[in-house]
């Protein structure tokens, strides 16, 4: 099967769960004998650009931003686009504030969802020309519903292909926008959904959210949980590690970065936890600098600077090193989320998770048995949950073993890839009958 994944990149400046999700499915399906191509949009997927090979980045972040604001750039010579979409310029964009912030990008989001009627029409045509020249996909898989503006043109240009769209945390982006744009964007996504053969939500929780937010037929909506290859993660029993707490995600307010730090400050007031350290990783963007500065100042005032480690390397080997140093992790996302791939990576490494009762967290922890859920996502409640687990050696050891087994049984990437291929095959067969 010839599969094309169209994926917005993060440039590797922070732990991007969606990028990692698509990358893991990409690798699993390739190992299973399928031809799979990643086509990045906006930014490279990872900082070292190992994902690119000879494939260009379409809709380069700087280029489309300038074209949205200044019409003169829509008619600029080709060399201007090549300069703006060069590796060094895109790396700079990845570190800039605003590249991952919905506020202020409402008009661009609308324009992207309008597709051929939007201000990025020429870039859409360029993408389709490149795909027509170099690819003949059976399946075109969009990474999220914010890319649905591509759908009508793709269905027209590739009538023999099926169009699939993943659903994960679109609400986090759209609902952060101005009231005047929010309903318009959900309506646009609902309209473009008509061109999609099937939607794949990453959790039952988010499937329900998607049905509420978008006009999607239930017959076209599937749940396929994320997965990882457990063999890529080294299990280390918790009693072989120091009593350290970990955080692995983008260091931002939405992900509860300040909540975990405040919970740690609360915990350290108890002398029974003098030995405990907090290890933070996951990266950041320019817009997170103020919060990180504020957090560092709080830690200094609490005389805990030496008890907190900022683990800068969160890619590849650096991520595995992080897991080897912590007994448990918590990412207290303020409003929950559709999944959280870091949960699987942590649990496969034998690291139990401590998560708020929000979003898909109860669903994932319940299926794996590799962690605990707490009510009321506040620093005080989290501090108590961390305390209870840090002193319960037997429970922690049991959760550690369950975490690894749970990932092996419920979230193995090869089993999840098989389920995804099954969805592809179902709609490919339907499409063959309809085009005959």
Secondary structure, DSSP 8 states (H G I E B T S, - for coil): -EEEEEEE--TTSB--HHHHHHHHHHHHHHHTT-EEEEEEESS-SSTT-TTTTT---BS-HHHHHHHHH-GGGGG--HHHHHHHTSHHHHHHHHHSTTTT--TT-HHHHHHHHHGGGSTTHHHHHHHHHHHHHH---SEEEESSGGGGGGHHHHHHH-TTSEEEEEESSHHHHHTTS-HHHHHHHHHHHHHHGGG-SEEEESSHHHHHHHHHHS---GGGEEE----B-GGGS----GGGS-SEEEEES--STTTTHHHHHHHHHHHTTSGGGTT-EEEEESB--GGGHHHHHHHHHHHHHTT-GGGEEE----STHHHHHHHTT-SEE----TT--S--HHHHHHHHTT-EEEEES-TTHHHHHHHH--EEEESS-SHHHHHHHHHHHHT-HHHHHHHHHHHHHHHHHH-BHHHHHHHHHHHHHHHHHHHHHHH-
